[in-house]
Amino acid sequence: MPQTTEEFRAVLRAFAEGDPNGNGVDDEVPVAGNFTINSQNICWFLMNSFVYTDPENIYMAVKNGKVYFAPGTDEWREGLRYCKSLYDEGLLSTSCFTFSDNQFTRLVNDPRDLVGGFTA
């Protein structure tokens, strides 16, 4: 179980470079999500490793008694760089940005076990 974002990257690489479903085909998706439902948005999930990210509350949070806007923080920018680096490595699929809820559901429920991890 990964404890850091870099350990998580290593797990995604293992899914991408290996054949965890054992079918001999390069068909695995390291991690999946979609943008149609906030709770399934993989980027918001990952951003929480850097800064509290709550789209339901307009990305506002309280720290040390002060309200702050998460996208205005250095931690947010660091999280964006991390997400982009996963995308650049092919570990964050383009489907995360384009799939509908139905497409996402079909992918994660595929009997071939194509997805390493997903948001729900």
C-alpha positions as CSV (number, residue, x, y, z in Angstrom):
1,M,0.0,0.0,0.0
2,P,1.7,3.3,-1.1
3,Q,2.3,5.8,1.6
4,T,3.6,8.7,-0.5
5,T,2.9,10.1,-3.9
6,E,6.1,8.7,-5.3
7,E,5.2,5.2,-3.9
8,F,1.9,5.7,-5.6
9,R,3.7,6.5,-8.9
10,A,5.7,3.3,-8.5
11,V,2.5,1.3,-8.1
12,L,1.0,2.9,-11.3
13,R,4.3,2.1,-13.2
14,A,3.9,-1.5,-12.1
15,F,0.4,-1.6,-13.5
16,A,1.5,0.2,-16.7
17,E,4.7,-1.9,-17.4
18,G,3.5,-5.3,-16.1
19,D,0.7,-7.5,-17.0
20,P,-1.3,-7.7,-13.8
21,N,-4.4,-9.3,-15.3
22,G,-2.1,-11.9,-17.0
23,N,-3.8,-11.8,-20.4
24,G,-0.5,-11.1,-22.3
25,V,-1.9,-7.9,-23.8
26,D,-0.8,-4.3,-23.0
27,D,-4.3,-3.2,-22.0
28,E,-4.1,-2.1,-18.4
29,V,-5.0,1.4,-17.3
30,P,-2.9,2.3,-14.2
31,V,-5.6,4.6,-12.7
32,A,-9.0,5.8,-13.9
33,G,-11.5,8.5,-13.1
34,N,-13.8,11.0,-14.8
35,F,-14.7,14.6,-14.5
36,T,-18.5,14.2,-14.6
37,I,-18.8,13.6,-10.9
38,N,-16.5,15.3,-8.4
39,S,-16.0,12.2,-6.3
40,Q,-14.7,10.4,-9.4
41,N,-12.3,13.1,-10.5
42,I,-8.8,11.5,-10.1
43,C,-7.1,14.9,-10.0
44,W,-9.1,16.1,-7.1
45,F,-8.4,12.8,-5.3
46,L,-4.6,13.2,-6.0
47,M,-4.6,16.9,-5.1
48,N,-5.6,16.0,-1.5
49,S,-2.0,14.7,-1.1
50,F,-0.8,18.2,-1.5
51,V,-3.6,20.5,-0.2
52,Y,-7.1,19.9,1.1
53,T,-9.3,19.9,-2.1
54,D,-13.1,20.1,-1.7
55,P,-14.8,21.2,-4.9
56,E,-18.2,20.9,-3.1
57,N,-17.1,23.9,-0.9
58,I,-15.6,25.9,-3.8
59,Y,-12.1,24.8,-2.8
60,M,-12.3,26.8,0.4
61,A,-10.9,25.4,3.6
62,V,-9.8,26.5,7.1
63,K,-6.2,26.1,8.4
64,N,-5.0,27.7,11.6
65,G,-8.2,29.6,12.0
66,K,-7.9,31.2,8.5
67,V,-10.0,30.6,5.4
68,Y,-8.0,29.9,2.3
69,F,-8.6,29.1,-1.4
70,A,-6.8,25.9,-2.3
71,P,-6.0,26.8,-5.9
72,G,-4.2,29.9,-4.7
73,T,-1.5,27.9,-2.8
74,D,1.9,26.7,-3.6
75,E,0.8,23.2,-2.6
76,W,-1.9,23.3,-5.3
77,R,0.7,24.2,-8.0
78,E,2.9,21.3,-6.7
79,G,-0.1,19.0,-7.0
80,L,-0.8,20.1,-10.6
81,R,2.8,19.4,-11.5
82,Y,2.5,15.9,-10.0
83,C,-0.7,15.2,-11.9
84,K,0.9,16.5,-15.1
85,S,4.0,14.3,-14.5
86,L,1.7,11.3,-14.2
87,Y,0.0,12.3,-17.5
88,D,3.3,12.8,-19.2
89,E,4.4,9.3,-18.2
90,G,1.2,7.8,-19.5
91,L,0.2,6.8,-16.0
92,L,-2.9,9.1,-15.9
93,S,-5.0,8.1,-18.9
94,T,-6.6,10.7,-21.2
95,S,-9.9,8.9,-20.5
96,C,-9.9,10.6,-17.1
97,F,-10.6,13.8,-18.8
98,T,-13.1,12.6,-21.5
99,F,-15.0,9.6,-20.2
100,S,-18.6,9.9,-19.2
101,D,-19.9,8.3,-16.0
102,N,-21.2,5.4,-18.0
103,Q,-17.9,4.8,-19.9
104,F,-16.0,5.0,-16.6
105,T,-18.3,2.5,-15.0
106,R,-18.0,0.1,-17.9
107,L,-14.2,0.3,-17.8
108,V,-13.8,-0.3,-14.1
109,N,-16.4,-3.2,-14.2
110,D,-14.8,-4.8,-17.3
111,P,-14.3,-8.6,-16.5
112,R,-10.8,-8.4,-17.9
113,D,-9.7,-6.4,-14.9
114,L,-8.1,-3.6,-16.9
115,V,-7.9,-0.9,-14.2
116,G,-5.3,-0.8,-11.5
117,G,-7.0,1.8,-9.3
118,F,-10.0,4.1,-9.6
119,T,-11.9,6.8,-7.7
120,A,-15.4,6.2,-6.5
